[in-house]
Amino acid sequence: MDFNIPAELTAYLAVLDDFIAAEIAPLQAQDDNERFFDHRREWARTDFDRDGLPRPEWEELMREAKRRADKAGHLRFALPKEFGGQDGSNLWMTVIREHLATKGLGLHYDQQTEHSIVANNPFIVMFRDFGSPAQKEEFIFGSLNGTRRITFGLTEPHHGSDATHMETRAVRETLDGVEGWRINGEKMWTTGMHTATHCALFCRTSGKDGDARGITCFLVPANDPGVKIEQWMWTFNMPTDHPRVSFTNIWVPESAMFGPPEGGLALAQSFVHENRIRQAAGSLGAAVFCIEESVKYARARKPFGKPLSDNQAIQWPLVELATQCEMLRLLIRKTAWEMDQMPHPEVEKRLSDKVSMCNYWANRLCCEAADRAMQVHGGIGYSRHKPFEHIYRHHRRYRITEGAEEIQMRKVAAFLFGYMGPRKKTLSNITWEDVDYRRGR
């Protein structure tokens, strides 16, 4: 059993550091782009007079960083080689994401927008695995060159974590001799709709409310007259690109169906695990950053004539957080490595609980670390002149949006008690005689 990071990965982290120093840090420093990361960040990023949307200059800065990263061969690292990537594994991606996050706020990895010089981009693999030949041609290469941007329409105003009760409906209808579907419904938190060309819209096409089957995904053009942004949802950390959107009397041809008919939830789950394990690594890195900044501040700050770090009231909470980070890092990397050893569909059956453990605990840990950093830094930690309030406000989101931690804990419980997963056969046959202490008499 070898816990060392592969030498090739260590070397690649150094390459990324050199690229950041040569290309990304100077870009962040020019033209007062620091305003997007210092105490002015929320105002600089947000157009409060335009529904709280991201300012165009902020989004253009991120696009320029991505262009540079793509030219250098980093942006597509995790993608298959056939799409210009390097077949980056889950293990490598978790190490890279943690490494970038420990550097703190910056253009190299802005977790609030899920922007990174090493992109995640789960839609590419989704289209490879589930798209028709025409969809692959249009959306894979369109996503890579920026001509196609897809948002995700799953959650609804009255149905959050439970997608099986969604009210959005699609019914078969032939129009001008072309077979297709008529769609009506409403979605929430369709992130990125302000720049999207299409929405991957999940609709019930058969079955009854609560059925897992009977949900189908369609690629709906964002400029369809029936698509209307009803409200931009202002959030704890601004800007917002999360609207409530209505879809009224929209017709799409049969060719707009994405993935298996009636099997849309399987499609929705297809990228959840890779997304969650990598996001967990980012939260871990942000937690490490908060702890390390607190340690340095506590050593330098000298109230009452001695370092703040001399006080056990300062030491012990940081010790506990540092210990949790060490344990979580091992679980994340072990889980990522195991994911790399099996076909993608097997992850849901065999490792889904471990991915959920990593994700919900990392998000909670990051919030606790940011909160502790604010406390250690005192007044300056509470101010926007330090990044901790921003980190806290952003990562508090992930305790809800990456699958609420209660939903993820329910998944862990289902595996633990054998309601699903590898232990189902064994534990479903447990009887009282198997656990009765009196049998030992």
N, C-alpha and C positions, 0 to 999 in steps of 0.2 A: 504494500500500500504506500503510494507516494503522494505526499501533500504539496510537493513543490510545483510552482507554476512552471509550465514548460518553457525552456529557454527561448524558443521561437516567439512565445507570447510576451515574455519579458522584453525581448528585442523590439517587438511591435509596439509595445507601450512607449518605449523610448522614441520610436519613429513618430508616434502620435504627439508626444511632448515636443519634439523638434518642429513638427508641422504647426502646432499651436503657437509656439514661440515665433516662428518665421512668418506665418500667414494670418492667423486668427487674432492673436494679441494686438498686432499693429492695426488691424482692421477695427478692432474694438476701441483702440485709442484714438483713431482719427475722427475728425469732424464732430467732436463731442459725443461720440457714440457711447461714451461711458455713462451718459445720462440714462441709458436703458438698464443700467446695473447698479448705480449708486443710489443715494437717498431719493433721487428724483424718479426712480424706475417706474412706479405705478402710473404717475402722471405722464411720463414720457411715452410709455407704451400705449396709453389709453386715450382714445378720442371720446371724451365724456360728452361732447356735444353731438356725437353721431352714434347714439345708442350704446356707448361704452365699448365700441369695437376696437380692435387693434389699429393703431396708426399705420398707414401704409409704409412710412419710412422705417418703422420697426420691422415689419414683415419683409421689406426689401433687404434690410441688413441681414436677416437670417437667410434669405435666399442667396445672397452673395456669399455668405459663409459656406453654404451647401455647395454652391458652384465650385468654390475653391477646393472643398473637401472631395468633391466628385472628380475634379481634374487630377487631384493627387492620388486618387484610388482608394479613399477611405470611406466615402459616403455609403457605397454599396457593399461594404465588407461582408455583411451578414447574408447577402443574396446569393443565389446559385450562380455559378460561373457563366451559365448561359445568358444571364442578364447583366453581365459585367461585374459580378461580385466575386467574393473569394471563398464562398461556402463556409462562412464563419459559423462556428458551432455555438450552441447555447452556453457551453462552459466559457469559451473565449469571450462571448458577448457579456456575460455577467461580470467577468474580471475587468473588461474594458469599461463597462458602464460604472462600476464602482470606482475605478481609477479616475475617470473623468469627473465624477460627482465630488470626490474628495478635494478637488481643486476649488470648490466653491462656485459662486455665481460667475457666469461668464458666457461669452458667445460660443465657446467650445461645446457647451452642454447646458442649455436652458430648459430645465425640467418643467417649468410652468407651461411651456408651449410644446413640450416633447420634441424639441429641436436638438439635434446633435450632429457633430461632424462624422459620427458613425451611426447611420440611421437604422431604425427598426423596420419600418415599412412593411407591415404584415400583409397588406393587400396584394403585394406582388406574388407571394407564395399562394395566397388564396386563389388568385386568378389562374395561376399555374395548375393548381390541383382541382379547381371546380369550374373554371371558365370554359366556354365554348371556344373553338378555334378563332372565331371572329372577335370574341371578347378578349381573348389573350392578345391578339394583334392590336386591338384598339387600346385596351386599358393597361396592359403591362408596360408597353413602350410609351404610351401616353402619360402614365404616371411618372416614368423615369425622365421624360423630357419636359414635364410640367404642363402639358396640354390637357391632361385629365386629372381632376382632383375629386376624390370620392369621400363622402361623409357617410355616417353609419346611422340608419334610422331604425332603432330597435325599441328603446324605452318610450313609454307613452305617459301622458299627464296623469292617468289613473292607474298605471301599471308600470312599476319600476323594475325591481328584481325579478318579478314573476312575469316573464314574457309570454307564458302560455295563455294568459287571459287577455292578450292584446285585442283591441277593438278595430284596428285597421283591417279592412277587408279588400280582397281582390276577387272579382267574379269574371268568369269567362265571357268574352263578347267579341264577335266578329265585326270588324269595321272595314267597309269598302272591300270585302272579300278577303281581308287579312285577319287571321286568328290572333286574338290577344286577350287583354285583361283590363277591366275597369276598376280603378282603385279609389277608395275613399278612406280617410282616417287622419290621425294627428300623431306627431311624435315630439318627444322632448330631448333636449341635450344632443341635438344633431350637430356636433362640434365641427366647425369649419365650413358651415353652410354659406358664409359670406363670400367664399372664394371657390366653392365646389362647382364642378360641372355636372356631377351626378350624385344621387343618393342611393346607397344600397338599402332599399326599403323592404322591411320585413312585414308580411301581411298574412292573415289567415285566409287560406284558400279552401280548406275543408275541415271536417271534424267539428268538435264543440269546444267551448272555452275550457281551458285546463289541459287539453290534449297536447302532448309533446309533438306529435306529428300533425301535419296539416298546415304548417307554416312555411311559406315560400318567400324567397328573396327576389326582388326585381331591381334592375338598374334604371332609375327614373331620372331623366334630365332635369337639372335644377332650374332651368329656364322655362319649363313647362308652365303655361298660364295657370294651371291648377295648383302650383306650388306657391305657398304664401308664408312668409315669415311673420308670425303673429306677435312674437315678443322676444326680445333679447333678454336673457336671464342674467342679471347682474349677480356677481359671485363674491365670495370672501376675498379672492385675489383677482384683481382686474388687470388687463381688459377681459372682455367676454367674447367668445365666439360660439356660444352655446344657446341656440334659439329653440323656441317652441314653433313648430312648423305644421301647417295644415296641408293636406293633399286632397284636393276636391275634384271629383269627376275626371280623374286622369286616366287616359287610355295608353297602354303600352303594348307593343307587339309581343308575340311569343318569344321572339329572340331576346327580349329584355330580361327573361328569367335567368337568374344567376344561381348556379348550383342545382342540387337535386330538387325536383318538385316535391312538395310536402315535407322536405327534410331541411328546412332553413335553419333550425336550431343547431343542427350538426355543423352547418357552415359557420354560424356565429361562434361556435365553440372552437373552430379550427385554429384560430390564432390566439385564443385566450391564454393558453399555457405559455407559449413563447413570450407573449406580451407581459404576462404577470411575473415570470421569473426575471426578466430583464428589468422591469420596473422595480421589482424588489431590490435588485442590485443597486439601482440608482438611489433608492431610499436609504439603503445601507451606507452608501458613500456619503450622502448628505448628512447622515447621523454621525459618521466618523469625522466629517469636517466640523460639525458643531462641537464635538467633544474635544478635538485637537485645538480649536480656537479658544475654547474655555480653559484648557490646560495652560496654554501660552499666556493668556491674560492673567490667570491666577498666579502664575510665577512672577509676572512683571508688576502686577498691582500690589501696592504696599500700604494698606490702611493700618493705622495704629502702629506704624513703624516696622511691620514685618510682612512678608509675602502672604497674599491671600491664600495661597496653596498650603500654608502651614496648618490651616484649619481643617479638621476632619469633616466638618459640616460641608466643606467644599469638596474634599477628596472623595468621600464615600459615594455620593450620588453619581459622580463621574466614573468611579470604579465599577459600579453596577452597570452603567450604560456601556462602558468599554467591554465588560465581560459578556454582555448580551450581544454586542457586535461581533466578538470573536466566535461565539457559538453560532450566530446566525450566518456568518460568512461560510462556515463549514457546511451548514445545511443547504445554503443556496448553491454552492459549488458542487456538492454531492448530488443534489437534485438535478442540476443542469447537466452534469456528466451522465447521470442515468437517463435523462431525456435523449441524450445523443446516442445512446446504445440501442434505441428501439425505434420502430416505425412511428411516425407521427400519430396515427390513430390509437396506438397502444398507450400513449401517455394518459389519455382520458381514463382508460380502464385501470391503469396500474400506478400512476404517479400523481393523479389529480389532487389527492389530499396533501402531498408534500409540497406541490406548487402553491396551494392555498395557504399552507403553514408559512412558507417563506414570505408570501406577499402580505398577508394581513399583519404578520408580526413585524415585518420591516417598516410598513407604513406607520404602525403604532409607535415603534421604536424611534423613528425619525421625528415624530411629533414630540415625543418625550425628550429627545436630545436637544431639539430646538428650544423647547420650553426651559430646560435646564440651563442652556447657554444664555438665554435672556436673564435668568436669575443670577448666574455667576457674574455676568457683565454688569448687572445692576441697571441703572438708568440708561446708560448708553446702549445696553443690549435691547432695551425696550424700544429705543429709537430706530428710525429707518436708516440711520447712519451705519448700522450693522445689518447683516443679511438675515438674522435669525427670524425676525417677524415674517419676512417674505417666505422663508423656508417652511416655517410653521403653517402659514396660511395656505401655501400650495399643497403641502403633503397632507394636510388635514383632508383635502379633497379626495386623496387616494384611499382613504378609509371608507369611502362611499363608492367612488366611481369605478374602481377596478373590480367590481363585485363587492358589495358592502361586506365588511369584515364578519358580520353575522352570517351572511350567506356562505362565505368561505369557511367559517367555523362549522356551519352545518354540513358542508361537504366533508370536512375532516371527521366530524362525528359519524357520518354515514359510513366512511371507510373504517373508522375505529370500532364501531359496533357491528359491522358486517351487514349493514343494509345494502351496501354496494361495494364493489371492489374485490380484491383478492381474498378477503376474509369472509365473504358472504357465505360460501358453501359451508365452511367450518362452523361459524357462529350461528347460522340459521338453524342448526341441528342441536344446539345446546339445550339440555333439559335440566330440570331442578336436581335430578340425581347427580348430574355432573358437578354441581357446586355445593351440595348439601354437606355441611361440616360434620354431620352425624355419621356419615359413611365411614369415618375414621375410627369409630368405636369398635 
